[in-house]
Each structure stands twice: as C-alpha cells, then as structure tokens.
Amino acid sequence: MRTLAVIDQKRPLTIREGICFVLAASGVFLIVTKGNFTSLDFSFEGVLWGLASAVFSAAYSIQPRKLIIKVGEGPVVGFGMLFGGLVASVMNPPWTMNVQWTALSISAFTYVVLIGTVVAFWCYLSSLKYVSAVIVGLMVCFGPLSAYLLSVFAFDLRIGLWEAAGICLVLLNVLVLSLPKKSTKAVKP
C-alpha cells in the first residue's frame, strides 16, 4: 500500500514509512511462524490471494481519488459494484446456486449486500477525500487483525507469545503513523 502511494505521489519512501513496513512485515512474520522460524503456517494459495488482495486494495484506494473528487462517491461505488457484480456473475453464476430463500436468509443477504458491502465501501471511498490513501490502507490492516483476534474468542484459538508479539508490532505500526510529523519550517526569532 505504501509503495503504491509512493509511486503515485512520485516521492521517495520516508523513514517513518520504512519503519512501518518493517513493523508490519515483522508482525505478520511472527504471527505466521508462531516463533518457529523453520516452518511457516500458511498455504501457498493463501499467500497468492493475499498478495493479489493487497495490490487490488492499494489500486482501488489510489486510482479513483480524482474521479471521486470530480463526480462523487455515488457513481464510483455504483458502477464499481455493477461491473464487479457482472464479472462475478460470469465467473460464478448466482442463478445456478441452490438456495432456500426464507425471510431470515433474505434479510441476512440484504444486510450483507447493503451494510456489509455497499455502505462499507461507500464509507471507505468517502474517507479518501479527507485522509490519504496510505493512512486508510493501513487502517484496513485492522480487518485481518480483528478477524484473527475474533477467532481467538469465537473458536477458542490460543495465541502464543510470538503471535502476541506479532499483533503488538502490527498495532505499533499504526501508533507510529499516528505520531505527529515534525515541522520543517524554520522558527523565526
């Protein structure tokens, strides 16, 4: 995410951004290795999907910024959902699925589509008008981290010392970003 923002803004990586990258990468490394540095606890397919997700997440955070300022979030979200839905329908036709539609399943489906997808993505893109894509992207890192932590409570997953240290490093990454930047202006006597 930071790399694409640096490329988009045509500027060098700052020391703070480098530190954040090292913190986040080290935290994830500790989580997936669980302290055993000779083995990794993830699948090759998971890594590929994770990298693809990171690239596309960075792209949809940076690419539509000028268009959002010009036409607003509504058309961007609307057409994005429309074309994404059409592509998804070609790859996995919804009319071929055997679904038992009840009042509960319809309300759950409606909630996921409207609140979990449309409203969430709308809020995400709206935030790009006020906060840099880099900061928004780093806040998105809380998604997988919160899912991991929720699995601790929901599925009784045990966190070891190394995983806890990794979580702390990922959270420290956000703390470093929230620190105020030093002003480069000279103070007049």
Backbone as CSV, one residue per row, in Angstrom:
resi,resn,N_x,N_y,N_z,CA_x,CA_y,CA_z,C_x,C_y,C_z
1,MET,0.832,-1.182,0.000,0.000,0.000,0.000,0.877,1.245,0.000
2,ARG,1.850,1.270,0.891,2.726,2.440,0.980,3.533,2.588,-0.303
3,THR,3.992,1.485,-0.863,4.801,1.537,-2.075,4.014,2.136,-3.223
4,LEU,2.754,1.709,-3.397,1.948,2.264,-4.470,1.671,3.737,-4.251
5,ALA,1.485,4.166,-3.008,1.273,5.582,-2.729,2.534,6.381,-3.042
6,VAL,3.683,5.820,-2.720,4.951,6.493,-3.025,5.117,6.622,-4.539
7,ILE,4.773,5.567,-5.269,4.864,5.614,-6.733,3.864,6.622,-7.277
8,ASP,2.631,6.602,-6.755,1.585,7.519,-7.210,1.970,8.965,-6.966
9,GLN,2.580,9.247,-5.835,2.950,10.613,-5.489,4.344,10.986,-5.983
10,LYS,5.053,10.034,-6.607,6.393,10.253,-7.175,7.339,10.897,-6.164
11,ARG,7.473,10.227,-5.033,8.355,10.722,-3.977,9.067,9.541,-3.341
12,PRO,10.171,9.799,-2.660,10.873,8.683,-2.002,10.130,8.230,-0.745
13,LEU,10.410,7.002,-0.338,9.849,6.436,0.872,10.440,7.170,2.073
14,THR,9.596,7.578,3.011,10.103,8.278,4.194,10.616,7.260,5.213
15,ILE,11.377,7.743,6.163,11.899,6.871,7.218,10.738,6.277,8.016
16,ARG,9.734,7.086,8.304,8.559,6.619,9.042,7.859,5.493,8.287
17,GLU,7.698,5.645,6.982,7.053,4.608,6.178,7.891,3.336,6.151
18,GLY,9.211,3.488,6.102,10.090,2.321,6.154,9.977,1.586,7.474
19,ILE,9.924,2.338,8.562,9.768,1.738,9.886,8.429,1.008,9.976
20,CYS,7.372,1.627,9.444,6.046,0.998,9.464,6.043,-0.292,8.659
21,PHE,6.716,-0.300,7.524,6.781,-1.524,6.723,7.481,-2.629,7.505
22,VAL,8.603,-2.299,8.138,9.348,-3.303,8.901,8.503,-3.817,10.070
23,LEU,7.809,-2.925,10.757,6.957,-3.343,11.871,5.839,-4.269,11.405
24,ALA,5.147,-3.878,10.339,4.029,-4.693,9.847,4.520,-6.039,9.324
25,ALA,5.580,-6.037,8.535,6.105,-7.291,7.978,6.615,-8.206,9.092
26,SER,7.304,-7.630,10.076,7.797,-8.438,11.194,6.649,-9.009,12.008
27,GLY,5.609,-8.200,12.225,4.450,-8.671,12.972,3.758,-9.823,12.279
28,VAL,3.542,-9.684,10.972,2.910,-10.772,10.218,3.803,-12.004,10.217
29,PHE,5.106,-11.813,10.081,6.045,-12.939,10.091,5.969,-13.698,11.417
30,LEU,5.908,-12.964,12.525,5.811,-13.622,13.828,4.481,-14.363,13.982
31,ILE,3.422,-13.789,13.436,2.110,-14.446,13.541,2.091,-15.750,12.745
32,VAL,2.615,-15.726,11.512,2.521,-16.935,10.675,3.555,-18.000,11.036
33,THR,4.673,-17.604,11.655,5.661,-18.613,12.030,5.414,-19.156,13.430
34,LYS,4.677,-18.414,14.249,4.416,-18.784,15.646,5.712,-19.037,16.415
35,GLY,6.745,-18.288,16.046,8.026,-18.404,16.730,8.916,-19.515,16.220
36,ASN,8.402,-20.390,15.383,9.208,-21.459,14.800,9.668,-20.980,13.425
37,PHE,10.887,-20.462,13.359,11.364,-19.823,12.144,11.777,-20.808,11.060
38,THR,11.635,-22.093,11.327,11.955,-23.093,10.303,10.715,-23.529,9.522
39,SER,9.528,-23.128,9.991,8.308,-23.500,9.274,7.348,-22.317,9.260
40,LEU,6.510,-22.291,8.245,5.520,-21.235,8.120,4.134,-21.862,8.176
41,ASP,3.201,-21.155,8.775,1.857,-21.680,8.971,0.873,-21.009,8.012
42,PHE,1.097,-21.183,6.710,0.174,-20.671,5.713,0.347,-21.450,4.422
43,SER,-0.657,-21.324,3.572,-0.616,-22.051,2.308,-0.103,-21.140,1.198
44,PHE,0.460,-21.749,0.179,0.945,-21.001,-0.982,-0.214,-20.258,-1.643
45,GLU,-1.362,-20.931,-1.764,-2.542,-20.305,-2.361,-2.993,-19.102,-1.528
46,GLY,-2.910,-19.211,-0.211,-3.273,-18.099,0.669,-2.371,-16.897,0.463
47,VAL,-1.078,-17.156,0.266,-0.130,-16.069,0.020,-0.455,-15.376,-1.301
48,LEU,-0.736,-16.165,-2.344,-1.065,-15.574,-3.642,-2.324,-14.709,-3.555
49,TRP,-3.372,-15.224,-2.914,-4.599,-14.443,-2.776,-4.368,-13.213,-1.896
50,GLY,-3.556,-13.343,-0.877,-3.243,-12.199,-0.010,-2.496,-11.109,-0.754
51,LEU,-1.513,-11.510,-1.571,-0.767,-10.518,-2.357,-1.672,-9.856,-3.393
52,ALA,-2.505,-10.652,-4.063,-3.448,-10.083,-5.041,-4.401,-9.111,-4.351
53,SER,-4.873,-9.490,-3.176,-5.771,-8.621,-2.423,-5.084,-7.309,-2.053
54,ALA,-3.829,-7.376,-1.646,-3.091,-6.168,-1.276,-2.912,-5.242,-2.470
55,VAL,-2.566,-5.806,-3.614,-2.361,-4.992,-4.821,-3.667,-4.315,-5.239
56,PHE,-4.757,-5.089,-5.276,-6.031,-4.501,-5.694,-6.582,-3.534,-4.658
57,SER,-6.335,-3.793,-3.396,-6.763,-2.869,-2.353,-6.048,-1.534,-2.500
58,ALA,-4.751,-1.591,-2.758,-3.993,-0.357,-2.969,-4.472,0.359,-4.228
59,ALA,-4.743,-0.403,-5.271,-5.183,0.203,-6.536,-6.533,0.898,-6.368
60,TYR,-7.501,0.251,-5.702,-8.797,0.917,-5.592,-8.798,2.007,-4.536
61,SER,-7.725,2.128,-3.774,-7.611,3.249,-2.844,-7.004,4.471,-3.521
62,ILE,-6.118,4.232,-4.471,-5.384,5.327,-5.112,-6.030,5.755,-6.421
63,GLN,-6.389,4.804,-7.256,-6.828,5.078,-8.615,-8.077,5.965,-8.703
64,PRO,-9.148,5.747,-7.934,-10.362,6.542,-8.154,-10.394,7.892,-7.450
65,ARG,-9.326,8.293,-6.803,-9.348,9.511,-5.986,-9.785,10.746,-6.782
66,LYS,-9.186,10.965,-7.952,-9.543,12.140,-8.755,-10.977,12.047,-9.258
67,LEU,-11.399,10.846,-9.618,-12.775,10.651,-10.094,-13.779,10.899,-8.971
68,ILE,-13.458,10.485,-7.758,-14.348,10.713,-6.614,-14.499,12.209,-6.369
69,ILE,-13.411,12.938,-6.458,-13.471,14.387,-6.256,-14.312,15.033,-7.357
70,LYS,-14.212,14.507,-8.570,-14.925,15.096,-9.715,-16.415,14.762,-9.715
71,VAL,-16.797,13.472,-9.527,-18.199,13.074,-9.662,-18.837,12.612,-8.354
72,GLY,-18.064,12.392,-7.312,-18.611,11.938,-6.037,-18.510,10.432,-5.872
73,GLU,-18.807,9.987,-4.647,-18.680,8.565,-4.332,-19.776,7.728,-4.955
74,GLY,-20.989,8.283,-5.058,-22.144,7.523,-5.532,-21.925,6.837,-6.873
75,PRO,-21.602,7.588,-7.916,-21.371,6.943,-9.212,-20.198,5.966,-9.208
76,VAL,-19.144,6.302,-8.466,-17.979,5.413,-8.417,-18.346,4.088,-7.748
77,VAL,-19.021,4.175,-6.609,-19.435,2.954,-5.911,-20.461,2.190,-6.744
78,GLY,-21.432,2.900,-7.298,-22.480,2.256,-8.083,-21.937,1.499,-9.285
79,PHE,-21.123,2.167,-10.089,-20.583,1.487,-11.263,-19.573,0.405,-10.881
80,GLY,-18.824,0.640,-9.810,-17.894,-0.386,-9.339,-18.618,-1.649,-8.923
81,MET,-19.711,-1.486,-8.171,-20.499,-2.643,-7.745,-21.177,-3.321,-8.938
82,LEU,-21.676,-2.515,-9.885,-22.342,-3.070,-11.054,-21.384,-3.929,-11.884
83,PHE,-20.238,-3.355,-12.243,-19.297,-4.105,-13.075,-18.667,-5.271,-12.313
84,GLY,-18.380,-5.079,-11.019,-17.861,-6.181,-10.215,-18.865,-7.316,-10.115
85,GLY,-20.142,-6.973,-9.944,-21.189,-7.991,-9.890,-21.353,-8.735,-11.201
86,LEU,-21.239,-8.003,-12.318,-21.347,-8.659,-13.624,-20.208,-9.644,-13.850
87,VAL,-18.994,-9.235,-13.519,-17.845,-10.136,-13.670,-17.989,-11.343,-12.757
88,ALA,-18.398,-11.110,-11.513,-18.584,-12.215,-10.570,-19.688,-13.163,-11.040
89,SER,-20.739,-12.610,-11.648,-21.837,-13.452,-12.138,-21.405,-14.339,-13.292
90,VAL,-20.484,-13.847,-14.116,-19.983,-14.667,-15.220,-19.117,-15.803,-14.671
91,MET,-18.305,-15.486,-13.661,-17.397,-16.485,-13.100,-18.129,-17.496,-12.209
92,ASN,-19.162,-17.035,-11.508,-19.903,-17.899,-10.591,-21.382,-17.519,-10.674
93,PRO,-22.105,-18.035,-11.654,-23.499,-17.616,-11.883,-24.392,-17.854,-10.668
94,PRO,-25.001,-16.784,-10.140,-25.838,-16.946,-8.946,-27.111,-17.741,-9.214
95,TRP,-27.582,-17.773,-10.448,-28.815,-18.493,-10.753,-28.630,-20.005,-10.744
96,THR,-27.379,-20.465,-10.651,-27.130,-21.910,-10.595,-27.040,-22.426,-9.164
97,MET,-27.075,-21.527,-8.183,-26.950,-21.932,-6.789,-28.296,-22.378,-6.237
98,ASN,-28.264,-23.436,-5.460,-29.468,-23.951,-4.829,-29.587,-23.318,-3.443
99,VAL,-30.436,-22.285,-3.337,-30.590,-21.542,-2.095,-32.044,-21.641,-1.634
100,GLN,-32.217,-21.892,-0.361,-33.548,-21.898,0.237,-33.827,-20.477,0.737
101,TRP,-34.644,-19.726,-0.001,-34.921,-18.344,0.369,-36.044,-18.308,1.408
102,THR,-35.679,-17.901,2.592,-36.639,-17.700,3.678,-36.558,-16.237,4.082
103,ALA,-37.428,-15.820,4.956,-37.385,-14.425,5.431,-36.044,-14.132,6.099
104,LEU,-35.524,-15.087,6.852,-34.239,-14.899,7.522,-33.088,-14.828,6.520
105,SER,-33.062,-15.716,5.530,-31.965,-15.705,4.558,-32.023,-14.452,3.681
106,ILE,-33.233,-13.993,3.336,-33.367,-12.759,2.548,-32.885,-11.559,3.347
107,SER,-33.257,-11.483,4.616,-32.806,-10.353,5.439,-31.307,-10.408,5.672
108,ALA,-30.747,-11.590,5.876,-29.290,-11.706,6.050,-28.560,-11.315,4.767
109,PHE,-29.055,-11.786,3.628,-28.453,-11.449,2.338,-28.523,-9.939,2.093
110,THR,-29.674,-9.347,2.366,-29.848,-7.905,2.182,-28.905,-7.119,3.077
111,TYR,-28.758,-7.555,4.323,-27.843,-6.884,5.250,-26.402,-6.955,4.751
112,VAL,-25.975,-8.126,4.313,-24.594,-8.284,3.837,-24.348,-7.409,2.616
113,VAL,-25.312,-7.389,1.683,-25.136,-6.595,0.462,-25.154,-5.105,0.774
114,LEU,-26.168,-4.646,1.496,-26.311,-3.204,1.721,-25.331,-2.662,2.754
115,ILE,-25.312,-3.245,3.925,-24.476,-2.711,5.006,-23.031,-3.190,4.876
116,GLY,-22.859,-4.484,4.707,-21.511,-5.051,4.686,-20.720,-4.756,3.428
117,THR,-21.406,-4.412,2.335,-20.697,-4.168,1.084,-20.858,-2.728,0.622
118,VAL,-22.084,-2.327,0.277,-22.301,-1.005,-0.311,-21.948,0.114,0.672
119,VAL,-22.535,0.085,1.857,-22.275,1.155,2.829,-20.818,1.149,3.269
120,ALA,-20.257,-0.030,3.515,-18.857,-0.106,3.942,-17.919,0.446,2.865
121,PHE,-18.129,0.057,1.623,-17.266,0.540,0.545,-17.485,2.024,0.297
122,TRP,-18.721,2.491,0.416,-19.033,3.906,0.250,-18.279,4.728,1.314
123,CYS,-18.346,4.283,2.559,-17.626,4.978,3.634,-16.122,4.960,3.393
124,TYR,-15.633,3.815,2.924,-14.201,3.693,2.641,-13.780,4.708,1.585
125,LEU,-14.507,4.752,0.469,-14.146,5.688,-0.595,-14.372,7.137,-0.173
126,SER,-15.389,7.393,0.647,-15.625,8.750,1.138,-14.466,9.231,1.993
127,SER,-13.876,8.328,2.756,-12.756,8.717,3.625,-11.540,9.151,2.825
128,LEU,-11.434,8.715,1.570,-10.283,9.086,0.749,-10.261,10.574,0.422
129,LYS,-11.402,11.258,0.572,-11.428,12.705,0.345,-10.768,13.456,1.492
130,TYR,-10.738,12.841,2.662,-10.278,13.533,3.857,-8.947,13.023,4.395
131,VAL,-8.643,11.770,4.113,-7.438,11.130,4.643,-6.684,10.520,3.466
132,SER,-5.369,10.476,3.559,-4.588,9.915,2.457,-4.867,8.423,2.300
133,ALA,-4.687,7.955,1.076,-4.908,6.537,0.783,-3.986,5.657,1.610
134,VAL,-2.829,6.170,1.949,-1.866,5.411,2.739,-2.416,5.150,4.141
135,ILE,-2.931,6.177,4.777,-3.475,6.028,6.129,-4.700,5.110,6.101
136,VAL,-5.578,5.330,5.125,-6.769,4.485,5.010,-6.361,3.027,4.809
137,GLY,-5.367,2.813,3.958,-4.908,1.451,3.700,-4.338,0.782,4.932
138,LEU,-3.623,1.547,5.737,-3.075,0.968,6.964,-4.178,0.686,7.981
139,MET,-5.215,1.494,7.978,-6.334,1.218,8.877,-7.063,-0.053,8.441
140,VAL,-7.025,-0.349,7.151,-7.636,-1.581,6.649,-6.923,-2.799,7.233
141,CYS,-5.663,-2.625,7.629,-4.918,-3.732,8.247,-5.613,-4.241,9.505
142,PHE,-6.459,-3.413,10.114,-7.175,-3.864,11.296,-8.194,-4.944,10.964
143,GLY,-8.631,-5.035,9.714,-9.604,-6.056,9.318,-9.102,-7.460,9.579
144,PRO,-7.992,-7.851,8.942,-7.480,-9.196,9.208,-7.061,-9.401,10.663
145,LEU,-6.519,-8.354,11.276,-6.105,-8.477,12.670,-7.320,-8.694,13.565
146,SER,-8.399,-7.956,13.317,-9.599,-8.147,14.129,-10.213,-9.523,13.873
147,ALA,-10.138,-10.015,12.625,-10.636,-11.367,12.329,-9.820,-12.406,13.083
148,TYR,-8.522,-12.211,13.151,-7.651,-13.128,13.882,-8.000,-13.108,15.369
149,LEU,-8.149,-11.904,15.911,-8.473,-11.791,17.331,-9.874,-12.322,17.636
150,LEU,-10.824,-12.110,16.716,-12.164,-12.642,16.915,-12.151,-14.161,16.915
151,SER,-11.284,-14.757,16.094,-11.201,-16.222,16.074,-10.669,-16.766,17.401
152,VAL,-9.923,-15.946,18.129,-9.462,-16.349,19.460,-10.664,-16.558,20.369
153,PHE,-11.623,-15.640,20.299,-12.793,-15.723,21.170,-13.850,-16.683,20.626
154,ALA,-14.070,-16.656,19.323,-15.147,-17.461,18.743,-14.773,-18.936,18.615
155,PHE,-13.515,-19.224,18.302,-13.111,-20.611,18.043,-12.108,-21.132,19.060
156,ASP,-11.949,-20.386,20.144,-11.054,-20.791,21.221,-9.624,-21.030,20.724
157,LEU,-9.188,-20.208,19.791,-7.818,-20.273,19.279,-6.868,-19.735,20.351
158,ARG,-5.791,-20.419,20.560,-4.812,-19.993,21.558,-3.715,-19.176,20.899
159,ILE,-3.409,-18.037,21.504,-2.335,-17.179,20.998,-1.114,-17.396,21.862
160,GLY,-0.010,-17.694,21.198,1.251,-17.858,21.898,1.969,-16.523,22.062
161,LEU,3.098,-16.567,22.712,3.887,-15.362,22.953,4.326,-14.708,21.647
162,TRP,4.752,-15.518,20.663,5.231,-14.969,19.393,4.099,-14.306,18.612
163,GLU,2.921,-14.931,18.622,1.781,-14.326,17.919,1.367,-13.024,18.590
164,ALA,1.378,-12.993,19.921,1.046,-11.778,20.657,2.045,-10.665,20.331
165,ALA,3.318,-11.022,20.233,4.337,-10.035,19.855,4.079,-9.524,18.440
166,GLY,3.682,-10.428,17.533,3.367,-10.015,16.166,2.188,-9.060,16.126
167,ILE,1.151,-9.346,16.893,-0.013,-8.462,16.958,0.404,-7.094,17.483
168,CYS,1.246,-7.081,18.499,1.725,-5.812,19.061,2.519,-5.010,18.020
169,LEU,3.325,-5.686,17.207,4.081,-4.984,16.167,3.160,-4.383,15.104
170,VAL,2.107,-5.103,14.732,1.158,-4.561,13.759,0.451,-3.334,14.348
171,LEU,0.067,-3.409,15.616,-0.581,-2.269,16.258,0.397,-1.104,16.441
172,LEU,1.652,-1.418,16.713,2.681,-0.383,16.847,2.866,0.358,15.528
173,ASN,2.694,-0.345,14.426,2.755,0.253,13.100,1.765,1.426,13.007
174,VAL,0.532,1.216,13.453,-0.478,2.270,13.403,-0.129,3.387,14.377
175,LEU,0.416,3.040,15.533,0.822,4.051,16.503,1.904,4.953,15.922
176,VAL,2.884,4.378,15.250,3.959,5.177,14.640,3.372,6.145,13.610
177,LEU,2.399,5.672,12.837,1.772,6.552,11.843,0.980,7.679,12.478
178,SER,0.446,7.452,13.667,-0.383,8.473,14.298,0.445,9.551,14.993
179,LEU,1.732,9.317,15.158,2.583,10.323,15.786,2.625,11.568,14.909
180,PRO,2.588,12.752,15.521,2.615,13.972,14.699,3.948,14.107,13.972
181,LYS,3.847,14.635,12.743,5.064,14.850,11.958,5.757,16.106,12.451
182,LYS,7.089,16.071,12.408,7.848,17.256,12.796,7.769,18.290,11.696
183,SER,7.604,19.517,12.089,7.514,20.597,11.113,8.901,20.922,10.596
184,THR,8.997,21.181,9.298,10.293,21.513,8.694,10.459,23.020,8.554
185,LYS,9.480,23.774,9.034,9.563,25.237,8.931,10.546,25.767,9.966
186,ALA,11.301,26.765,9.538,12.260,27.388,10.448,11.502,28.308,11.394
187,VAL,11.912,28.299,12.638,11.284,29.159,13.653,11.937,30.514,13.588
188,LYS,11.100,31.575,13.464,11.633,32.936,13.405,11.886,33.450,14.800
189,PRO,13.022,34.125,14.980,13.334,34.655,16.330,12.491,35.847,16.684
